[in-house]
Amino acid sequence: MSNEQKHAGSCFCGAVQLTVSGDPAAMGYCHCESCRRWSAGPVNAFILWKPESVKITQGADNIGTYAKTTQSHRKWCKTCGGHILTEHPSMGLTDVYAAVIPSFPFTPDVHVHYQEAVLRIRDGITKLKDVPGEMGGSGESMAE
């Protein structure tokens, strides 16, 4: 554990702070309507971690939660409203948004839910119609 890199992150105002450690399970962009509406943007940059790799180090009592579905428990700071992370219990993963951990080298390798994209991105990265087959999706690729 002592050789493991840690990266610190926080909400917009800094009241909630966290660290991530180890290697993420995946990094990419989500184009689904839920992520777009939650992030108030045309695409959401995600970094998925095993839950034990994510530690809230300050402000745990200042975190609000909203679960539109049982698949995504979205978390934000009650002070500034800044989005922090989304827990995905059915996948056993936690999405800490790329912008929350600025020191982490974000190197995406997939676009998910690209069939719902409102902003087409031509970056040479794999575009999946929905999600990978191992996550219950079709795993079907799409053209840029």
KAVENCOR-V86670 format. One record per residue. N is the residue number from 1. SS is DSSP state (hx for helix, st for strand, lp for the rest). Layout:
N;SS + N;SS
//
This chain:
1;lp + 2;lp + 3;lp + 4;lp + 5;lp + 6;st + 7;st + 8;st + 9;st + 10;st + 11;lp + 12;lp + 13;lp + 14;lp + 15;lp + 16;lp + 17;st + 18;st + 19;st + 20;st + 21;st + 22;lp + 23;lp + 24;lp + 25;lp + 26;st + 27;st + 28;st + 29;st + 30;st + 31;lp + 32;lp + 33;hx + 34;hx + 35;hx + 36;hx + 37;hx + 38;hx + 39;hx + 40;lp + 41;lp + 42;lp + 43;lp + 44;st + 45;st + 46;st + 47;st + 48;st + 49;st + 50;lp + 51;hx + 52;hx + 53;hx + 54;st + 55;st + 56;st + 57;st + 58;st + 59;lp + 60;hx + 61;hx + 62;hx + 63;st + 64;st + 65;st + 66;st + 67;st + 68;st + 69;st + 70;lp + 71;lp + 72;st + 73;st + 74;st + 75;st + 76;st + 77;st + 78;lp + 79;lp + 80;lp + 81;lp + 82;lp + 83;st + 84;st + 85;st + 86;st + 87;st + 88;st + 89;lp + 90;lp + 91;lp + 92;lp + 93;st + 94;st + 95;st + 96;st + 97;lp + 98;hx + 99;hx + 100;hx + 101;lp + 102;lp + 103;lp + 104;lp + 105;lp + 106;lp + 107;lp + 108;lp + 109;lp + 110;st + 111;st + 112;st + 113;lp + 114;hx + 115;hx + 116;hx + 117;lp + 118;lp + 119;lp + 120;lp + 121;lp + 122;lp + 123;lp + 124;lp + 125;lp + 126;st + 127;st + 128;st + 129;lp + 130;lp + 131;lp + 132;lp + 133;hx + 134;hx + 135;hx + 136;lp + 137;lp + 138;lp + 139;lp + 140;lp + 141;st + 142;st + 143;lp + 144;lp
//
